[in-house]
Amino acid sequence: MKHLENEIKAQCHNRSLNKNAIGPASADTHPTLASVDSPINEVVGKYKTILVTTEDKITKIMLNRLDKKNAINLVMYEEIMQALDKASKDDCTLTVITGRGDYFSSGNDFNSFAENVDEIMKDGGKLLAKFVHCFVDFPKPLVALVNGPAIGIAATLLGLCDLVYATNKATIQTPFSQLGVSPEGCSSYTFPKLMGPAKANEMLLFNKKITAEEACTKGLVTEVFADSTFQSDVWTRLKAYANLPKNSLAISKQLIRSMEKELLRAVSLQESKLLVERCISDEGLNGVQSFFQKKSKL
């Protein structure tokens, strides 16, 4: 196993971060929550990879790595968990997670994971499971605003959100087999449950990229909005939802989730363990190497 870990390091460290970055995202041209009809926008906490604000009884967690298309590195994992923990205890009614710029998120940042491979292998998938459990256990209504492509774990976590609103320009993809790895984010359970086995297999096994409209017809996305009015439409609606009785919403959400919370946690633990094993397999190494080779040619 150790020689495989060393091979991961050799493959990934020999390439520059700039050359192998997941790619630049365009400037954030969408209006923020603060620009939609309210003069108050309280910034919560100091983070490196996310922006957290509260306004109109809504906590917004915005993924903020524009130059990496909001790819999730280890720092972002920790910061999202911190933000969700604080949001679970604040006075807001709803919590929203979205991305800055043109991407919701391009998934895991392989550069970050390559740099910390020893720590990740020793961890045995516990960090990923802990991260997913934050979504499983979150006590308030959790809303995903999919402002652009959602890839990998950014896609699988949608199945754990209570509402998923998407722009019609968004796409959703889980390229696990292409990378030689396996599903996470409880998607091995939530995707077949929400979309049916046939469509879930097409995505989880065969890397099928689907549009937001297709995801909506299959039950993964709640509603799709025109990109030109996405921000104004969804925030108008969410502000109305945030005025509903806070405790009633929380109790109802927890009642619904309680029926399968332990199952979801068990699924996440098993997925995380298998994913780590897949990452250090020959197929996983080849998949990551192929990914970096393709990116270096762009």
N, C-alpha and C positions, 0 to 999 in steps of 0.2 A: 504493500500500500504506500510506503514511504517514497518509493521511486516514482509512483504515479503523481504524488503531490509535488515532487521536485520537477517533474515534467510539466505540470501545470504552470509552475513558477517560470520555468525556462521559456515556455511558449508565450506567456503573457508579458513578462517583464522585458523581453527583448524588443517589444514594440512600444513606441512612444504613446503616451496618453492622448496626445493631440491627433495622431494618425488613426488611432483605434477608437476614438470617441464615437459614441453612438450617433452623433451628428448634431449640427446646429439647428436650433429651432428659431423660427422667425420671431420678431418682436411681439410683445403682448399687445395686441390691438383691441382686445375685448374690454368693455367697461367692467370695472370691478364692482363689488357690492357697494362700496362707498359712493360710487357715481350714480347708483340707482336710488334717487329720491330720498337720500338721508345725509345730513351733515355730520353724523357721528360714526366714526369707525375706529374702534379701540384696538390697537395692536397688542397682542398677548404674547409675552415671552420674547426671548432673543434666540433665534434659530439660524443655522447656516444653510439649510436646504429646503426649508418650508417657510411659508408666511401664515401666521395665525391671527385672525381678527374676529372681533365680536361686534355685532350690530343687529338691531331689530330682533333680539332674542335668538340670533343665529350665530353659532361659532363656525367660521370657515377656515379649513385647513387647505392651503394651496401648495402643491408641490412646486418647488422653485429652483430648478436646475435647467435653465433655458438652453445652455450650451450643450447639455447632454440629453435633450428632449425629455427632461424630468425623469431620467433613469434613477432607479433607487439604489443608493449605495448603503454601506453599513451605518453611516451617520444619519441618513434619512430614515432608515429603519428605526433607530433609537428615538429620533425626534418625533416621528409620527406616533410612536407609542407614548411618548411623554405628552404630546398634544392631545391624544385621545383620552389619556388618564385625566388630564386637567379638564377637558370638555365634559367628561362624565360627571364631574362634580360642580361645574359652574351653574349659573342661573339661566342659561339659555335653554330653549325648548328643543331646537334642532341642531344637528352637527352636519356640516357639508364638507365633502372632500372633492377637490378638483385640481386641475393642472394649470399652470401659467403658460401662456403662449398657445401654440398650435397643437400641442400634444397633451393628452391626459397623462400618460407615462409610457415610455418605451420599455418598461420592465426592469429587470435587474441589471445593474452596472457591472459587467464582467471584469472590467479593470479593477474595481474596488475589491471584488471577491478574489481575484487572482493575487492581489497584494496582501490579502489577509487569509490565505488558504489554510495555513497551519491552525489559526484560531478557529476557522470554520469547521475544519475536519475534527478538531478536538471537541468542539461544541456538539457535534453529532446531530445538527439540525434543530437544536433547542431554541436558538434565536428565532428561526423562521416560525417554529410552532408558537412561540411566545407572541410574535408579531401577529400571526393569524388569530390567535386567541383574543387579542385586543378587539378585533372585529366581531368575533363570535360572542364575546361577553359584553359588548358595549350596550349600556342600559337605555339609551335614548334613541329616537329615530335617527338613522344614519343615511344620508343622501349622497349619492355619487353624481356629480355633474361631469359627464364625459365630453369634454370640450374638443377632443381630437382622438387620434389613435390610442387604443389601450392594448398593450402587449404583455404577454406573460402574466406575472403576478398582478399587474394592474388590471388585467382582464378577469382573472379568477376571483379576485376579491369582490367583484361586482355581485357575485352570487350571495354574498353575505350582507349586502346593503339592503335597506328597507325600500328605498326608491332609487331608480337609476334613470336619470334624464340625460339624453344625448343629443348632440348636434347631428344633422343629417350628413355631415362630412366625416363623422367618426367611423372607425373600423375597429374590429375586435379580433385578436388572434392569440393563440396559445401554441407557439412553435416548439413544443417539448420534444417530440420525436425527432424533429430536424436537428435539435441540439444534442440528441442522445440522452436526454434526461427524462423526467416523469412529472406528472401534474402535481400542483400544490394549491394552497389557498382554499382547500376543501372542495375544489372543482370536480374531483373524482366522484363526489356525492351530489353537489349542488347542480352541476351542469346536466347530468341525466335527469335529475328531479325536475328542473325548470324547463329544459328544452326537449326532453325525451332522449332515449339512448342513441337513436340514429344520428341526430345532429350533434350530440355531445361527442360521440365517437369520431365524427368527421373533424371536429375541432381538436379534441384532446389527443387523438391517435394520428390524424393525418394532416394536422397543421392548417386546416381550412381557415382562411380569413373571411370574416363575414361583415356585412355592413350593419350600421346601427338599425336600419329598417328591418333587416332580417333578424337581428337579435331581438327586436321588439316583437315581431310576429311569433318568435319562439319562446318568449317569456323572460329572457335575461334582462332586457331593457324595458322600463316602464312606459316611456313615451319618447318620441323623437321630435325635435323642433328644427325649424329652418335655421341655418347657421347665422343668417343676418339678424335674426331676432332672438337667438337662443338665450343670451344673457338677460335681456330685459324680460322675456317671457317667464323664464324659470325663477328669477328672483322675485318677480311680482307674485307668483304663485307661492313660493316658499315663505315670503313675508306673511301671507295670509295664513298659511299652515302654522307658522310660529305663534300666532295669536290664539291657537286652540289651547285648551287646558293642559298645562305642562305635565302634571302628575298623571292625568288620565292617559295621555299619549305614552308616557314611559311605562306605566303599569301594563297597558295593552301590548306594547312591544315586547316586554319581558315575558308576558304570558304566552305570546306566540312563539318566541324563541325558546322558552323553557322546555317545550316538547321535544326538542332535538339538540339542545345545547351540548349535552354530554357526548352524543354521537358525533357532532361536529368536531369537538375537541379530540376525540379518539381518531377521527379521520385525519385531522391535521397532524397529529403526532406520527401516525403511520406514513403519511405522505412525506413529511419532513425527513424522517429517517431514510426512506427509500431515495429521496432526492439527493441527499448527501452521498449515498452509495453510488448512485448513477453518475454524479459529478466526477468521481474518481475512477470510473470504469473506463475501459478502452473507448467505448462508444461516446462517453461523455467528453473525454479528452479530445477525440477527433471532432466532435461537434463544436466545441469551443474554439479549437484551432481553425476549423473551417470558417467560423464566424469572424475571427480576427483577420483571416486572409481576405475575405470578401470586403471587410471594412477598409483594409489598407489599400485596396484598389480603387476606392471611391474618390 
